[in-house]
């Protein structure tokens, strides 16, 4: 056995010992999977519900700071007028924008759910899948903000 074989065996033991520490088994595995699903599934449902609120907000002219800055793609009255005069309907604009957001979010969530499905016994993979899904849900459409604008009672106000 030469020196490179010994170094290879030592490196493979280090890799084996580090990857073994991220595995979940037994009760911890069940708790981790249930917790992941209990957080992610309602988040996806809120995103889907928020898409209709986003669709409605995009078709209206944004008149205040909250609407213009918290709903991506929301246009002012002047911009909506320019869109209409160019021959492109406001509803078609809203549909295309929502479709784009759904596709982008589906990619992020699809990768997250794929990791969850294939490697849910690894806590590090669960963490990565969780962040992929939540990033996808909150980064593009931000339908949570549209829900908060449409239904103000959903917002949480902290006492100052």
C-alpha positions in Angstrom: 0.0 0.0 0.0 1.5 3.3 -1.1 1.1 6.7 0.5 -1.7 7.9 -1.8 -3.9 4.9 -0.8 -3.4 5.6 2.9 -4.3 9.3 2.4 -7.4 8.2 0.4 -8.6 5.9 3.1 -8.0 8.6 5.8 -10.0 11.1 3.7 -12.8 8.7 3.1 -13.1 8.0 6.9 -13.3 11.7 7.5 -16.1 12.1 4.9 -17.9 9.0 6.3 -17.8 10.2 9.9 -18.9 13.8 9.0 -21.9 12.6 6.9 -23.0 10.1 9.5 -23.6 12.9 12.0 -26.3 14.5 9.9 -28.6 11.4 9.7 -31.8 11.3 11.7 -33.4 8.1 12.9 -36.3 6.9 14.9 -38.4 9.5 16.7 -36.2 12.5 15.6 -36.8 11.5 12.0 -40.5 11.5 12.4 -40.6 14.7 14.4 -38.4 16.5 11.7 -40.5 15.3 8.8 -43.8 16.2 10.5 -42.5 19.6 11.5 -41.2 20.3 8.0 -44.5 19.4 6.5 -46.5 21.3 9.2 -44.6 24.5 8.3 -44.2 24.2 4.5 -47.7 22.9 3.5 -49.6 25.9 5.1 -47.0 28.3 3.6 -47.6 26.9 0.1 -51.4 27.1 0.7 -51.1 30.8 1.8 -49.0 31.5 -1.3 -51.7 30.0 -3.6 -54.5 31.9 -1.8 -52.4 35.1 -2.0 -52.1 34.7 -5.8 -55.7 35.8 -6.3 -55.1 38.8 -4.1 -51.9 39.6 -6.1 -53.9 39.3 -9.3 -56.5 41.8 -8.0 -53.8 44.2 -6.7 -51.9 44.2 -10.0 -55.0 45.2 -12.0 -55.6 48.2 -9.8 -53.6 51.4 -9.9 -51.3 51.6 -6.9 -52.0 54.8 -5.1 -50.0 54.5 -1.9 -46.5 53.5 -0.8 -47.5 50.1 0.6 -49.1 48.9 -2.6 -46.5 50.2 -5.0 -43.5 48.8 -3.0 -44.9 45.6 -1.6 -46.6 44.2 -4.7 -44.1 43.5 -7.4 -45.5 44.5 -10.8 -48.1 46.9 -9.4 -48.4 49.9 -11.7 -49.4 53.5 -11.2 -52.5 54.9 -12.9 -50.3 56.5 -15.5 -48.4 53.3 -16.2 -51.7 51.3 -16.5 -53.0 53.9 -19.0 -49.8 53.6 -21.0 -50.2 49.8 -20.9 -53.8 50.0 -22.2 -52.9 52.5 -25.0 -50.2 50.2 -26.2 -52.8 47.5 -26.9 -51.9 45.2 -24.0 -54.8 44.7 -21.6 -54.2 45.1 -17.8 -55.7 41.6 -17.1 -53.4 40.0 -19.7 -50.4 41.8 -18.0 -51.6 40.4 -14.6 -52.0 36.9 -15.9 -48.6 36.9 -17.5 -47.0 38.2 -14.3 -48.8 35.7 -12.1 -47.8 32.8 -14.5 -44.2 34.0 -14.3 -44.2 34.0 -10.5 -45.9 30.6 -10.4 -43.2 29.1 -12.6 -40.3 30.6 -10.7 -41.9 29.5 -7.4 -42.6 26.1 -8.7 -38.9 25.6 -9.6 -37.7 26.6 -6.1 -40.4 24.6 -4.4 -39.9 21.6 -6.7 -36.2 21.4 -5.8 -37.0 21.7 -2.1 -39.7 19.0 -2.3 -37.4 16.8 -4.3 -34.7 17.1 -1.6 -37.3 16.4 1.1 -38.5 13.4 -0.8 -35.1 11.9 -1.5 -33.1 12.9 1.6 -35.6 13.6 4.5 -33.5 11.5 6.8 -30.7 14.0 6.7 -31.3 17.1 8.9 -29.0 19.2 6.8 -30.9 18.3 3.6 -34.2 19.1 5.4 -32.8 22.5 6.3 -31.7 23.2 2.8 -35.1 22.0 1.4 -36.9 24.2 3.9 -35.0 27.3 2.9 -35.4 26.6 -0.8 -39.2 26.3 -0.5 -39.5 29.4 1.7 -37.2 31.4 -0.5 -39.3 30.5 -3.5 -42.5 31.4 -1.8 -41.3 34.7 -0.5 -38.9 36.0 -3.1 -40.8 36.5 -6.3 -44.6 37.1 -6.1 -44.7 38.1 -2.4 -48.4 37.1 -2.4 -48.2 37.3 1.4 -48.0 41.1 1.2 -51.0 41.1 -1.2 -53.0 39.1 1.3 -52.0 41.5 4.1 -53.1 44.4 1.9 -56.4 42.8 0.9 -57.2 41.5 4.4 -55.6 43.9 7.0 -56.8 41.7 9.9 -54.1 39.1 8.9 -51.3 41.5 9.7 -49.6 41.3 13.1 -49.1 44.5 15.0 -46.6 44.6 17.7 -47.2 46.8 20.7 -44.6 49.5 20.9 
